[in-house]
């Protein structure tokens, strides 16, 4: 049961992170994407979006690493 709760929490957090990201609030979105990944370290969309966020901030190595990790899942 707790696994389902964690999954639901990750989904809610991801939606919030994506809204922040789309609003240009990159630092806040980065924090919430991190919370998603704490709840579900295999959340493909959070990994991809966080990787994209890092690329947008000029952090190519980290962005590529995160997107690569999402592609492996």
Backbone as numpy.savetxt, mean C-alpha at the origin, in Angstrom:
# Nx Ny Nz CAx CAy CAz Cx Cy Cz
-11.37 -16.58 12.51 -12.20 -15.38 12.51 -11.33 -14.12 12.51
-10.25 -14.12 13.28 -9.42 -12.92 13.35 -8.74 -12.64 12.01
-8.45 -13.68 11.23 -7.86 -13.48 9.91 -8.84 -12.71 9.01
-10.13 -13.00 9.10 -11.15 -12.29 8.33 -11.22 -10.83 8.77
-11.14 -10.60 10.06 -11.16 -9.23 10.58 -9.95 -8.46 10.06
-8.77 -9.08 10.09 -7.57 -8.43 9.58 -7.72 -8.10 8.10
-8.29 -9.04 7.34 -8.48 -8.83 5.91 -9.45 -7.67 5.66
-10.55 -7.64 6.41 -11.52 -6.55 6.27 -10.89 -5.21 6.64
-10.11 -5.19 7.71 -9.42 -3.98 8.14 -8.45 -3.50 7.06
-7.73 -4.42 6.47 -6.78 -4.07 5.41 -7.52 -3.45 4.22
-8.69 -3.99 3.89 -9.47 -3.44 2.78 -9.95 -2.03 3.05
-10.41 -1.79 4.26 -10.87 -0.45 4.65 -9.71 0.53 4.65
-8.59 0.11 5.21 -7.41 0.98 5.23 -6.91 1.27 3.82
-6.93 0.24 2.95 -6.46 0.45 1.58 -7.31 1.50 0.87
-8.62 1.43 1.04 -9.51 2.41 0.42 -9.16 3.82 0.89
-8.90 3.97 2.16 -8.52 5.28 2.72 -7.18 5.73 2.15
-6.21 4.83 2.10 -4.89 5.17 1.55 -4.99 5.61 0.10
-5.79 4.91 -0.67 -5.96 5.24 -2.09 -6.59 6.62 -2.25
-7.57 6.93 -1.41 -8.19 8.26 -1.45 -7.17 9.35 -1.14
-6.34 9.11 -0.13 -5.29 10.08 0.21 -4.31 10.24 -0.94
-3.91 9.12 -1.53 -2.96 9.13 -2.64 -3.53 9.94 -3.81
-4.78 9.68 -4.15 -5.42 10.38 -5.27 -5.59 11.87 -4.98
-5.67 12.23 -3.71 -5.81 13.64 -3.32 -4.45 14.34 -3.24
-3.37 13.58 -3.51 -2.04 14.17 -3.47 -1.43 14.24 -2.09
-2.05 13.61 -1.12 -1.53 13.59 0.25 -0.61 12.39 0.40
0.56 12.50 -0.23 1.44 11.35 -0.38 2.01 10.84 0.93
2.40 11.72 1.82 2.97 11.27 3.10 1.93 10.51 3.91
0.72 11.06 3.95 -0.35 10.38 4.70 -0.69 9.04 4.07
-0.75 9.02 2.73 -1.06 7.77 2.02 0.02 6.72 2.30
1.26 7.15 2.31 2.37 6.22 2.58 2.21 5.57 3.96
1.82 6.35 4.93 1.63 5.82 6.29 0.50 4.79 6.30
-0.60 5.10 5.65 -1.75 4.20 5.67 -1.47 2.95 4.84
-0.78 3.08 3.70 -0.37 1.87 2.95 0.48 0.97 3.86
1.34 1.58 4.66 2.14 0.80 5.60 1.28 0.06 6.61
0.22 0.70 7.06 -0.71 0.04 7.99 -1.42 -1.12 7.32
-1.78 -0.95 6.05 -2.40 -2.05 5.30 -1.45 -3.24 5.27
-0.19 -2.96 4.96 0.78 -4.04 4.83 1.13 -4.67 6.17
0.93 -3.94 7.25 1.09 -4.53 8.58 -0.03 -5.53 8.83
-1.23 -5.22 8.37 -2.37 -6.12 8.52 -2.30 -7.30 7.55
-1.82 -7.03 6.34 -1.78 -8.05 5.28 -0.56 -7.79 4.40
0.55 -8.47 4.72 1.81 -8.18 4.01 1.81 -8.67 2.56
0.73 -9.31 2.13 0.62 -9.77 0.74 -0.51 -9.04 0.01
-0.84 -7.86 0.46 -1.90 -7.06 -0.18 -1.31 -6.47 -1.46
-1.61 -7.12 -2.57 -1.00 -6.78 -3.86 -1.26 -5.33 -4.24
-2.48 -4.87 -4.07 -2.80 -3.49 -4.45 -2.05 -2.48 -3.61
-1.91 -2.74 -2.31 -1.17 -1.82 -1.45 0.30 -1.79 -1.84
0.87 -2.95 -2.15 2.27 -3.00 -2.58 2.47 -2.21 -3.87
1.55 -2.41 -4.82 1.66 -1.73 -6.11 1.50 -0.22 -5.95
0.51 0.19 -5.20 0.28 1.62 -5.02 1.39 2.28 -4.22
1.88 1.60 -3.20 2.99 2.16 -2.43 4.23 2.26 -3.31
4.45 1.26 -4.14 5.56 1.33 -5.10 5.42 2.50 -6.04
4.21 2.71 -6.54 3.94 3.84 -7.43 4.18 5.16 -6.71
3.75 5.23 -5.46 3.96 6.44 -4.66 5.46 6.74 -4.54
6.25 5.71 -4.28 7.70 5.92 -4.17 8.28 6.39 -5.50
7.81 5.83 -6.60 8.28 6.28 -7.91 7.93 7.75 -8.13
6.73 8.14 -7.71 6.30 9.54 -7.84 7.19 10.47 -7.03
7.78 9.96 -5.97 8.64 10.77 -5.11 10.11 10.66 -5.50
10.39 9.99 -6.63 11.76 9.87 -7.10 12.56 8.79 -6.41
11.90 7.91 -5.69 12.58 6.82 -4.98 12.44 5.54 -5.80
13.20 5.52 -6.93 13.04 4.45 -7.90 13.34 3.06 -7.34
14.42 2.91 -6.59 14.79 1.59 -6.09 13.69 0.99 -5.23
13.17 1.77 -4.29 12.13 1.27 -3.40 10.83 1.02 -4.18
10.51 1.91 -5.10 9.31 1.72 -5.91 9.37 0.44 -6.73
10.49 0.22 -7.37 10.67 -0.99 -8.18 10.64 -2.23 -7.30
11.25 -2.16 -6.12 11.27 -3.31 -5.21 9.85 -3.69 -4.79
9.05 -2.70 -4.43 7.68 -2.97 -3.98 6.80 -3.51 -5.11
6.91 -2.90 -6.28 6.12 -3.38 -7.41 6.57 -4.78 -7.81
7.86 -5.02 -7.78 8.38 -6.37 -8.06 7.83 -7.39 -7.08
7.79 -7.01 -5.82 7.24 -7.92 -4.78 5.77 -8.23 -5.07
5.02 -7.21 -5.49 3.60 -7.45 -5.79 3.44 -8.38 -6.97
4.33 -8.29 -7.94 4.25 -9.16 -9.12 4.60 -10.60 -8.79
5.40 -10.80 -7.75 5.77 -12.15 -7.34 4.61 -12.89 -6.67
3.64 -12.15 -6.15 2.54 -12.77 -5.40 1.48 -13.32 -6.30
